[in-house]
Amino acid sequence: MSRPCPCTSKLTYDRCCQPFIDGKKAAETAAMLMRSRFCAYALGKVDYLLKTTAESERAKLNRDELIHYCRTIRCVSLKILSAELGGPGDETGTVKFHASLQVQGKRQLHSELSRFVREAGAWVYVDGDTN
């Protein structure tokens, strides 16, 4: 049996986010992609974070900085508050969420309204409005 999924879905990692992160399945919804990206941050799966970022935004990311960031935070929990569009038949969508993080031993709440689009049929993260 697999461990609990870091996205706090109450499913095990192998039945939740692992198939997306391992490239065995594509996220059917923007919310599923949001969960798997939270999980990728928790597990330091930087290649997945880069792959699931919109091509127009990917050049702005620095792989080494992402690795460092993932090592300095602890992802405690994720709560999806709402999702607008972002379904199997949509081309765009938004997901509003709260992520509880621990940074340098202090708990922080990261709130974001994230924007997602499809590129070559797959959901990718574009950007978001935070706190």
Order of alpha helices (4+ residues) and beta strands (2+ residues): alpha-alpha-alpha-alpha-alpha-beta-beta-beta-beta
